[in-house]
Amino acid sequence: MLNGKGFSALVVSTWLFGFSFGLYEIMFPLYMDHVSISLMEIGYVFTASAIFIAFLSIFLGAKSDKYGRKIFVALASLLAGLSYFLTPQFKSIGIMVLVKILFDSAVTIRNAVFATMVYEQDHKAFIASYSKVSGLEFTSQALGLASAGLFISTYGYWLPLVFSGLLQLIGFSAIVFFFPEEKVSPAKRVAKTLGGKHLDKGLNRGLMIMAVSGLVVTIGGSATHCFITPMFFSKKFSLSPETLSILMTVHRLSLGIPMLFSSRIITGLKKFSYKSSLILFTCIQGVFTSLATVPSDFTTSAALWLLHDPAGASVWLPLRSYLVQKHCNDETRGRDFNVVNFVSSLGNIMGPFLAGYFGSIDINMPFFIGGLVIILSNLLLIPL
């Protein structure tokens, strides 16, 4: 397990990033709705941003192999802070695209190096370390989500978003000044490369399978999350921002808390392969997501929907991340991981568009169709 000063700095940065992320997840779509941007236009904002930032991951992976992971995690905090500062200053759809690009760039940059950073710090206990740090992040997101409704009703949008920006400056400082990272000289890296695998070697078969299956599961996941989640419950059941905030908080806690213990579940499934467990728990997520559209009352619908994370994603997320890392080459780990990330992230382009399109027809359709897509993504894992 990760420990010491580096672990503390990573936890502080992760916690603050997660809290602000949670606030923004509710505030951004509600703010756009507040300034009269339509549901279809919100879909365009998310899709346009996804197209722009999708190609960042390959570039970032290669650069992080050369310069290390720390600088990129710090940069992510700065970009996220800038997005929070700018969002409440504008109302046009064009500016909303720009601030969403800033925010998504921050998330993409962080995701591009975070798992690899944890893996390189403690690869033998990666599943346990990654699950616990990610669980802490999702829990802090839940606190942000819990605060969003109260903040909106009490302070509006400007003050909470500016406060979130200030928190990112603290997270930036924690990583810059307190996270130690081993510096690998260019000569040493070249020597390692010449003595082993080559930098220009393409993806192996395992990574290709993880990339393509990741693309499909991301289409389903982004079509059932991002902006459509608050819109589904808000429009179908006429929830107030306060009630919506509570629901989204429970949603995030239902992922964050189980992830703190998911390594124990995975250990308890020793008789199953990691691939089999990944397929099982991904299917469970898809089933509960689709079933949430069936009930006509809020309580039953929410209860079914909330099961998709503790019974599904809390286990398959660390499993998928581990299997990707397992198939990466040591010398090109950042590049390999982010090529897979890039292919998977293309699903974030199609998912929000599908959510906006089908949601405009029937608000149930994004959840129902997206859940089926998540289930079908497992067919691609069979050859792994």
C-alpha positions as CSV (number, residue, x, y, z in Angstrom):
1,M,0.0,0.0,0.0
2,L,1.0,3.6,-0.6
3,N,2.1,5.4,2.5
4,G,4.1,8.4,3.9
5,K,4.3,12.0,2.7
6,G,3.6,11.1,-0.9
7,F,0.4,9.3,-0.1
8,S,-0.8,12.2,2.1
9,A,-0.2,14.7,-0.7
10,L,-2.0,12.5,-3.2
11,V,-4.9,12.0,-0.8
12,V,-5.2,15.8,-0.2
13,S,-5.1,16.6,-3.9
14,T,-7.5,13.8,-4.7
15,W,-9.9,14.8,-2.0
16,L,-10.1,18.5,-3.1
17,F,-10.3,17.6,-6.7
18,G,-13.1,15.2,-6.0
19,F,-15.1,17.7,-3.8
20,S,-15.0,20.4,-6.5
21,F,-15.8,17.8,-9.2
22,G,-18.9,16.8,-7.2
23,L,-20.1,20.4,-7.0
24,Y,-19.5,21.0,-10.7
25,E,-21.2,17.8,-11.8
26,I,-24.6,19.2,-10.6
27,M,-23.9,22.9,-11.0
28,F,-22.7,22.9,-14.6
29,P,-25.8,21.4,-16.3
30,L,-28.2,23.2,-13.9
31,Y,-26.4,26.4,-14.6
32,M,-26.8,26.0,-18.3
33,D,-30.5,25.1,-17.8
34,H,-30.7,28.2,-15.5
35,V,-29.5,30.5,-18.4
36,S,-31.9,28.9,-20.8
37,I,-29.6,26.5,-22.8
38,S,-31.7,23.6,-24.1
39,L,-31.2,19.9,-23.4
40,M,-30.0,19.3,-27.0
41,E,-27.6,22.2,-26.8
42,I,-26.2,20.8,-23.5
43,G,-25.6,17.6,-25.3
44,Y,-23.7,19.6,-28.0
45,V,-21.5,21.2,-25.3
46,F,-20.5,17.9,-23.8
47,T,-20.0,16.3,-27.3
48,A,-17.9,19.2,-28.6
49,S,-15.7,19.1,-25.5
50,A,-15.3,15.3,-25.8
51,I,-14.1,15.7,-29.4
52,F,-11.6,18.3,-28.5
53,I,-10.0,16.6,-25.5
54,A,-10.1,13.0,-26.7
55,F,-6.8,13.3,-28.5
56,L,-5.0,14.7,-25.4
57,S,-4.6,11.3,-23.8
58,I,-2.1,9.9,-26.3
59,F,0.1,13.0,-26.2
60,L,0.0,13.2,-22.4
61,G,0.9,9.5,-22.0
62,A,4.0,9.8,-24.2
63,K,5.0,13.0,-22.5
64,S,4.5,11.6,-19.0
65,D,6.8,8.7,-19.9
66,K,9.5,11.4,-20.5
67,Y,8.7,14.0,-17.8
68,G,7.0,12.0,-15.1
69,R,3.4,12.0,-13.8
70,K,3.6,14.7,-11.1
71,I,3.7,17.7,-13.3
72,F,0.5,16.6,-15.1
73,V,-1.5,16.0,-11.9
74,A,-0.5,19.5,-10.7
75,L,-1.5,21.0,-14.1
76,A,-4.9,19.3,-13.9
77,S,-5.7,21.1,-10.6
78,L,-4.8,24.5,-12.2
79,L,-7.0,23.9,-15.3
80,A,-9.9,22.7,-13.2
81,G,-9.6,25.8,-11.0
82,L,-9.7,28.1,-14.1
83,S,-12.8,26.3,-15.4
84,Y,-14.6,26.9,-12.0
85,F,-13.6,30.5,-11.9
86,L,-14.8,31.3,-15.5
87,T,-18.1,29.3,-15.6
88,P,-20.4,31.7,-13.7
89,Q,-19.1,34.7,-15.5
90,F,-20.8,33.8,-18.9
91,K,-24.1,32.6,-20.3
92,S,-23.5,31.8,-24.0
93,I,-23.3,28.3,-25.4
94,G,-20.0,29.1,-27.1
95,I,-18.3,30.1,-23.7
96,M,-19.9,27.0,-22.1
97,V,-18.1,24.9,-24.6
98,L,-14.8,26.6,-23.7
99,V,-15.1,26.2,-20.0
100,K,-16.2,22.6,-20.4
101,I,-13.1,22.0,-22.5
102,L,-11.0,23.4,-19.7
103,F,-12.7,21.2,-17.1
104,D,-12.6,18.0,-19.3
105,S,-8.9,18.7,-20.1
106,A,-8.2,18.8,-16.4
107,V,-10.0,15.5,-15.8
108,T,-8.4,14.0,-18.9
109,I,-4.9,15.1,-17.9
110,R,-5.4,13.7,-14.4
111,N,-6.9,10.4,-15.6
112,A,-4.0,10.0,-18.1
113,V,-1.4,9.7,-15.4
114,F,-3.2,8.9,-12.1
115,A,-3.6,5.2,-12.4
116,T,0.0,4.9,-13.7
117,M,1.3,7.0,-10.9
118,V,-0.3,4.7,-8.3
119,Y,0.9,1.6,-10.2
120,E,4.5,2.8,-10.3
121,Q,4.4,3.7,-6.6
122,D,3.2,0.3,-5.5
123,H,2.5,-2.2,-8.4
124,K,2.3,-5.3,-6.2
125,A,-0.7,-3.9,-4.3
126,F,-2.1,-1.8,-7.1
127,I,-5.7,-3.0,-6.8
128,A,-5.8,-2.3,-3.1
129,S,-4.1,1.1,-3.4
130,Y,-6.0,2.2,-6.5
131,S,-9.3,1.1,-5.0
132,K,-8.7,3.0,-1.7
133,V,-7.5,6.2,-3.3
134,S,-10.3,6.2,-5.8
135,G,-12.8,5.4,-3.1
136,L,-11.6,8.4,-1.2
137,E,-12.0,10.5,-4.3
138,F,-15.6,9.3,-5.0
139,T,-16.5,9.9,-1.4
140,S,-15.2,13.5,-1.6
141,Q,-17.2,13.9,-4.8
142,A,-20.3,12.8,-2.8
143,L,-19.6,15.6,-0.3
144,G,-19.4,18.0,-3.1
145,L,-22.7,16.7,-4.5
146,A,-24.3,16.9,-1.1
147,S,-23.2,20.6,-0.8
148,A,-24.3,21.6,-4.3
149,G,-28.1,21.9,-3.6
150,L,-27.6,23.8,-0.4
151,F,-25.0,26.1,-2.1
152,I,-27.2,26.8,-5.1
153,S,-30.3,27.6,-2.9
154,T,-28.2,29.8,-0.5
155,Y,-25.5,31.4,-2.6
156,G,-26.5,30.8,-6.2
157,Y,-23.8,29.7,-8.6
158,W,-21.0,32.3,-8.5
159,L,-19.6,31.8,-4.9
160,P,-19.5,28.0,-4.8
161,L,-17.7,27.8,-8.2
162,V,-15.1,30.4,-7.2
163,F,-14.7,28.5,-3.9
164,S,-14.0,25.3,-5.9
165,G,-11.4,27.1,-7.9
166,L,-9.6,28.2,-4.7
167,L,-9.6,24.5,-3.5
168,Q,-7.7,23.5,-6.6
169,L,-4.9,25.9,-5.8
170,I,-4.5,24.1,-2.5
171,G,-4.5,20.7,-4.3
172,F,-1.9,22.0,-6.7
173,S,0.4,23.1,-3.9
174,A,0.1,19.7,-2.1
175,I,1.3,17.8,-5.2
176,V,4.0,20.3,-6.2
177,F,5.6,20.6,-2.7
178,F,4.9,17.3,-1.0
179,F,4.6,14.5,-3.6
180,P,8.0,12.9,-4.2
181,E,8.6,11.4,-7.6
182,E,11.7,9.5,-8.8
183,K,13.4,11.3,-11.6
184,V,14.5,9.0,-14.4
185,S,17.2,10.5,-16.6
186,P,16.7,10.3,-20.4
187,A,19.9,8.2,-20.7
188,K,18.6,5.7,-18.2
189,R,15.2,5.5,-19.9
190,V,16.9,4.9,-23.3
191,A,19.1,2.2,-21.8
192,K,16.1,0.5,-20.3
193,T,14.3,0.7,-23.7
194,L,17.3,-0.7,-25.7
195,G,17.7,-3.5,-23.2
196,G,14.1,-4.5,-23.4
197,K,11.0,-3.6,-25.4
198,H,11.1,-0.8,-28.0
199,L,9.2,2.5,-27.8
200,D,7.8,2.1,-31.3
201,K,6.2,-1.2,-30.6
202,G,2.4,-1.1,-31.0
203,L,-0.3,-2.3,-28.7
204,N,-0.4,-6.0,-27.9
205,R,-3.5,-8.1,-28.3
206,G,-4.6,-7.7,-24.7
207,L,-4.5,-3.9,-24.9
208,M,-6.4,-3.9,-28.2
209,I,-9.2,-5.9,-26.6
210,M,-9.3,-3.6,-23.6
211,A,-9.3,-0.5,-25.8
212,V,-12.2,-1.6,-28.0
213,S,-14.3,-3.0,-25.1
214,G,-13.5,0.2,-23.2
215,L,-14.9,2.2,-26.2
216,V,-18.2,0.4,-26.1
217,V,-18.6,0.5,-22.3
218,T,-17.8,4.2,-22.3
219,I,-20.5,4.9,-24.9
220,G,-23.0,3.2,-22.5
221,G,-21.6,4.8,-19.4
222,S,-21.5,8.4,-20.8
223,A,-25.0,8.0,-22.3
224,T,-26.3,7.2,-18.8
225,H,-24.1,9.6,-16.8
226,C,-22.7,13.1,-17.4
227,F,-25.5,15.6,-17.8
228,I,-28.3,13.1,-18.4
229,T,-28.3,11.7,-14.8
230,P,-29.5,14.9,-13.1
231,M,-31.8,15.7,-16.1
232,F,-33.4,12.2,-15.9
233,F,-34.5,12.5,-12.3
234,S,-35.2,16.2,-12.4
235,K,-37.5,16.1,-15.5
236,K,-39.1,12.7,-14.8
237,F,-39.8,13.2,-11.2
238,S,-39.7,17.0,-10.9
239,L,-37.0,17.0,-8.2
240,S,-35.8,20.2,-6.5
241,P,-32.1,21.0,-6.6
242,E,-31.9,20.0,-2.9
243,T,-33.4,16.6,-3.5
244,L,-31.4,16.1,-6.6
245,S,-28.3,16.9,-4.7
246,I,-29.1,14.3,-2.0
247,L,-29.7,11.7,-4.7
248,M,-26.5,12.4,-6.5
249,T,-24.6,12.3,-3.1
250,V,-26.0,8.9,-2.3
251,H,-25.0,7.9,-5.9
252,R,-21.4,8.8,-5.4
253,L,-21.2,7.3,-1.9
254,S,-22.6,4.1,-3.4
255,L,-19.5,3.9,-5.5
256,G,-16.9,5.5,-3.2
257,I,-17.5,3.6,0.0
258,P,-17.7,0.1,-1.7
259,M,-14.5,0.9,-3.6
260,L,-12.7,1.2,-0.3
261,F,-13.3,-2.5,0.2
262,S,-13.5,-3.8,-3.4
263,S,-10.0,-5.4,-3.2
264,R,-11.4,-7.7,-0.5
265,I,-14.3,-8.7,-2.8
266,I,-11.8,-9.3,-5.7
267,T,-9.6,-11.4,-3.4
268,G,-12.7,-13.4,-2.3
269,L,-13.4,-14.3,-6.0
270,K,-10.2,-16.3,-6.4
271,K,-11.9,-19.1,-8.1
272,F,-12.9,-16.7,-10.9
273,S,-10.5,-15.1,-13.3
274,Y,-10.2,-11.4,-13.4
275,K,-11.8,-11.4,-16.8
276,S,-14.8,-13.4,-15.6
277,S,-15.3,-11.1,-12.7
278,L,-15.0,-8.0,-14.9
279,I,-17.7,-9.4,-17.3
280,L,-20.0,-10.3,-14.4
281,F,-19.9,-7.0,-12.6
282,T,-20.1,-4.9,-15.8
283,C,-23.2,-6.8,-16.7
284,I,-24.7,-6.1,-13.3
285,Q,-24.2,-2.4,-13.8
286,G,-25.9,-2.5,-17.2
287,V,-28.9,-4.5,-15.8
288,F,-29.7,-2.1,-12.9
289,T,-29.2,1.0,-15.1
290,S,-31.8,-0.2,-17.6
291,L,-34.2,-1.4,-14.9
292,A,-34.3,2.1,-13.4
293,T,-36.5,3.2,-16.3
294,V,-39.3,0.8,-15.5
295,P,-40.8,2.1,-12.3
296,S,-43.1,5.1,-12.4
297,D,-42.4,6.2,-8.9
298,F,-39.2,7.9,-7.8
299,T,-38.3,5.8,-4.8
300,T,-38.3,2.4,-6.7
301,S,-36.5,3.9,-9.7
302,A,-33.8,5.5,-7.6
303,A,-33.3,2.4,-5.6
304,L,-32.8,0.2,-8.7
305,W,-30.5,2.8,-10.3
306,L,-28.4,3.3,-7.1
307,L,-27.5,-0.5,-7.1
308,H,-25.5,-0.2,-10.4
309,D,-22.4,1.1,-8.6
310,P,-22.1,-0.9,-5.3
311,A,-23.0,-4.1,-7.2
312,G,-21.2,-3.3,-10.4
313,A,-18.8,-0.4,-11.0
314,S,-17.1,-0.5,-7.6
315,V,-15.6,-3.9,-8.5
316,W,-15.2,-3.7,-12.3
317,L,-13.5,-0.3,-12.4
318,P,-10.3,-1.4,-10.4
319,L,-10.3,-4.7,-12.3
320,R,-10.4,-3.0,-15.7
321,S,-7.6,-0.6,-14.6
322,Y,-5.5,-3.4,-13.4
323,L,-5.9,-5.5,-16.5
324,V,-4.9,-2.5,-18.7
325,Q,-1.8,-1.9,-16.6
326,K,-0.9,-5.6,-16.6
327,H,-0.7,-5.6,-20.4
328,C,1.3,-2.4,-20.7
329,N,5.0,-2.3,-21.5
330,D,7.1,-1.0,-18.6
331,E,9.1,1.5,-20.8
332,T,6.0,2.8,-22.6
333,R,3.5,2.4,-19.8
334,G,2.2,6.0,-20.0
335,R,1.8,5.8,-23.7
336,D,0.2,2.4,-23.8
337,F,-2.2,3.2,-21.0
338,N,-3.3,6.4,-22.7
339,V,-3.7,4.9,-26.2
340,V,-6.2,2.6,-24.6
341,N,-7.7,5.6,-22.8
342,F,-7.9,7.5,-26.0
343,V,-9.8,4.7,-27.8
344,S,-12.1,4.3,-24.8
345,S,-12.6,8.1,-24.5
346,L,-14.1,8.3,-28.0
347,G,-17.2,6.8,-26.4
348,N,-17.5,10.1,-24.6
349,I,-18.2,11.8,-27.9
350,M,-21.0,9.5,-29.0
351,G,-22.5,8.9,-25.5
352,P,-23.6,12.5,-24.7
353,F,-24.9,13.0,-28.2
354,L,-27.0,9.8,-27.9
355,A,-28.2,11.0,-24.5
356,G,-29.3,14.3,-25.8
357,Y,-30.9,12.8,-28.9
358,F,-32.8,10.0,-27.2
359,G,-33.6,12.1,-24.1
360,S,-35.3,14.6,-26.3
361,I,-37.6,11.8,-27.5
362,D,-38.2,10.1,-24.2
363,I,-36.2,10.8,-21.0
364,N,-36.2,7.1,-20.2
365,M,-34.4,6.1,-23.4
366,P,-30.8,7.1,-22.5
367,F,-30.8,4.9,-19.4
368,F,-32.5,1.9,-21.1
369,I,-30.3,1.9,-24.2
370,G,-27.1,2.9,-22.4
371,G,-27.6,0.0,-20.0
372,L,-28.0,-2.5,-22.8
373,V,-24.8,-1.1,-24.5
374,I,-22.9,-1.6,-21.2
375,I,-24.0,-5.3,-21.1
376,L,-23.1,-5.9,-24.8
377,S,-19.6,-4.4,-24.3
378,N,-18.7,-7.7,-22.5
379,L,-18.9,-9.7,-25.7
380,L,-15.7,-8.0,-26.7
381,L,-13.9,-9.2,-23.6
382,I,-14.5,-12.9,-24.4
383,P,-11.2,-13.3,-26.5
384,L,-9.1,-11.7,-23.7
